[in-house]
């Protein structure tokens, strides 16, 4: 059977922008979120209907995100509904709205992990990024409440020129705070971040950062994961070869997911209006959940199926021996060239071919 056949691809992660409203004004925001309200957001019944559809297609982790998901009044009703369906529900929040009462609702609704974004190791750095004074201290208070309530949390960090020289300090802070994991996200210049295109680290800095991140795997108690940084999965394999490790390269280092860029292959994004996209940064309409079911769109979208044809990638990504494991960032390729199948623009690796 063709390994690129769409029926072989099951959803493992679904990020759902349940609301675009937000209480912060972050310079890198994919959604350019503001306080709102935003018209067209799906109501409670429709959201539950979509959860019913998702469980038919697979049992992915559901990331409840935004905007700021805690601004959605029915967020815990939806989390509880998904939990009872058998889905693993997690939440991505800026942490500023978490109180003891909110933490209890998080626990009661079955949300199993909360990610909090910290983009600097101190208030000066983080608040500049978030453009709201006090955001850092509020996030730390939220983290403290999560700890006291026994709720597992991770730290997410978007890497830019603004903070690339402080990632080690942010990692140290994540350890100090008692996080379960630290996930770094390499800036993709979409949404409000289009104005930050000059804040992208260059390809060589990118390579150096990911090699450092790899080296930290054995030096920290946290689980480390690089997101929007598919090159990391090439580096994992290169390092294993260098060390002479005998590993199963089909699964090595993939952290229970399939490969570097997951867009449209095992991951998708649902917008606040119910539009399915390959990822939050690749704003291409793959189908409308107000008109079609999740499984219909997941199986039949032309864009999804193109992304699953790894041999169809262009430029050096198309001939790279690591294309099955890395794939290059499809959103970054699209922003750079207008073609989501083109080569990743921030990669120094030259394929052997």
VENGI-V576321 format. One record per backbone hydrogen bond with DSSP energy under -1.0 kcal/mol. CO is the residue of the C=O (numbers start at 1). NH is the residue of the N-H. E is the energy in kcal/mol with one decimal. If there is no record, write none. Layout:
co: [CO:CO]
nh: [NH:NH]
e: [E:E]
This chain:
co: [2:5:6:12:13:14:15:16:16:21:26:29:34:43:44:45:46:47:48:49:50:51:53:54:61:62:63:64:65:68:69:72:74:75:76:77:78:79:80:81:82:83:88:89:90:91:95:99:100:101:102:103:104:105:106:107:113:114:115:116:122:123:124:125:126:127:129:130:132:134:135:136:137:138:139:140:141:142:143:144:145:146:147:152:153:154:155:156:157:159:160:163:166:167:168:169:170:171:172:173:174:180:181:182:183:184:185:188:190:191:192:193:194:196:197:199:202:203:204:205:206:207:208:209:210:211:212:214:216:223:225:227:229:230:231:231:232:234:235:236:237:238:239:240:247:248:248:251:254:262:262:262:266:266:267:268:269:270:271:272:274:275:276:277:278:282:287:288:288:293:294:295:296:297:301:302:303:304:306:308:309:310:320:322:322:325:326:329:330:331:332:333:334:339:341]
nh: [5:8:9:61:268:63:270:18:65:68:29:192:22:47:48:49:50:51:52:53:54:55:57:58:14:90:16:92:18:71:72:75:78:79:80:81:82:83:84:85:87:86:62:112:64:115:98:103:104:105:106:107:108:109:111:110:91:154:93:156:126:127:128:129:130:131:27:25:135:138:139:140:141:142:143:144:145:146:147:148:149:151:150:114:180:116:183:118:185:187:164:166:170:171:172:173:174:175:176:177:179:223:155:225:157:227:159:190:193:194:195:196:197:199:200:161:206:207:208:209:210:211:212:213:214:215:216:217:219:182:184:186:232:233:234:235:236:238:239:240:241:242:243:245:249:251:252:254:257:265:266:267:12:13:264:15:277:17:274:42:289:271:286:269:264:284:276:291:292:297:298:299:300:301:305:306:307:308:309:310:312:313:323:325:326:260:261:333:334:335:336:337:338:342:314]
e: [-2.0:-2.3:-1.7:-2.9:-1.5:-3.1:-2.7:-1.7:-2.8:-3.1:-1.5:-2.3:-2.1:-2.4:-2.3:-2.1:-2.1:-1.9:-2.2:-1.6:-2.5:-1.9:-1.2:-1.6:-2.7:-2.7:-3.0:-2.6:-1.6:-2.2:-1.8:-1.6:-2.4:-2.2:-2.4:-1.9:-2.5:-2.3:-2.3:-1.2:-2.3:-1.2:-2.7:-2.9:-3.0:-3.1:-1.0:-2.9:-1.8:-1.6:-2.3:-2.3:-2.9:-1.9:-1.5:-1.4:-2.2:-2.0:-2.6:-2.5:-2.5:-2.5:-1.2:-1.4:-2.4:-1.6:-2.2:-1.4:-1.8:-2.3:-2.3:-2.4:-2.0:-2.2:-2.4:-2.4:-2.1:-2.1:-2.4:-2.3:-1.7:-2.7:-1.4:-2.0:-3.2:-2.6:-2.8:-2.5:-3.4:-1.7:-1.6:-2.4:-2.3:-2.6:-2.2:-2.2:-2.4:-2.1:-2.5:-2.5:-2.4:-1.8:-2.4:-1.7:-2.3:-3.4:-3.3:-2.4:-1.7:-1.7:-1.5:-2.0:-1.2:-3.4:-1.1:-2.4:-2.6:-2.1:-2.4:-2.9:-2.2:-2.0:-2.3:-2.6:-2.1:-2.1:-1.5:-1.7:-1.5:-2.3:-2.0:-1.8:-2.1:-1.8:-1.1:-2.5:-2.3:-2.5:-2.8:-1.7:-2.2:-2.3:-2.0:-2.4:-1.1:-1.6:-2.2:-2.1:-2.1:-2.3:-1.7:-1.5:-3.4:-2.1:-2.3:-2.3:-2.9:-2.9:-2.0:-1.4:-3.2:-2.7:-2.9:-2.6:-1.0:-2.4:-2.8:-2.0:-2.5:-2.0:-2.9:-2.6:-2.1:-2.1:-2.3:-2.2:-2.3:-1.3:-1.4:-1.3:-2.2:-1.2:-1.7:-1.3:-3.0:-2.4:-2.7:-2.0:-2.0:-2.5:-1.7:-2.5:-2.4:-1.7:-3.2]
